[in-house]
Amino acid sequence: MIVILGYDGLESNYVQEFGFEGLLQTKNGTTDLSGFSKPRTVVIWSSFLTGRNTEEEAMKAGLWGFKLKPEDTFFSSFNKWAAIDVPGLTYKDEAHAKERGAMKLFFEGQMSGQEYDKIAFENHKEVKEEFFNAINNELDIVMGYFALADVIGHTSFGNRLKMKLIYKELERIRNDTIKTVPDESEVLIISDHGMQPIGKYGDHSDHGYWSLNTEKDLGRPKPEEIAKIMGWIK
């Protein structure tokens, strides 16, 4: 089985600083986002899925309204697959719109950080449950998208202790995945972009992160190159 853990906003500097082995895995590195005008979530994930730079297409579609067909993605190379909450494909529009609305209220001073975090964790819990249900099935490839490091990072990236707890939760998902899937499974952790501190808050950084539980070295790939390197797109 192939498992992809899509960790939105996972920052390589924090991964290295915290030293969580489950996030570092066997091989790891950063991705090259120089082909994009800005590190936008939907653009980068859809480029990863299709093996081509989709920035122009996604921008024309209004970003969050951009939707791919499964046959346009590397999932079409597999017989049995699942994609849980993946931007540009199976994204939970209503749930994430609620997150974005809550973030706006937080920055306007109309919502507390505790209230905002509660909404983020409600979404995270739901996706996590769906993901583990999927990897318990006999599938060829499963991708789960987890937005936690991004949605909490925007409001709290400068809070190192809080972010360490978030990264620990993401490591726990990876470790539980390893315990669940067959021994020979390949597990890829990938982020669309990282985060950089803006005071106590955070904004998107100009690189993403990847790690593998195998000896395969991806180098410093562009997001649209990864599926080809992995052999999912011919």
Secondary structure, DSSP 8 states (H G I E B T S, - for coil): -EEEEEETT--HHHHHHHT-HHHH-SEEEEEE-TTSSS--HHHHHHHHHHTS--HHHHHHTTGGG----GGGSGGGG-SSEEEES-TTTT--HHHHHHHHHHHHHHHTTSS-HHHHHHHHHHHHHHHHHHHHHHHTS--SEEEEEE-HHHHHHHHHTT-HHHHHHHHHHHHHHHHHHHHHS-TT-EEEEE-S--EEEETTEEEE-SEEEEEESSS----S--GGGHHHHHTS--
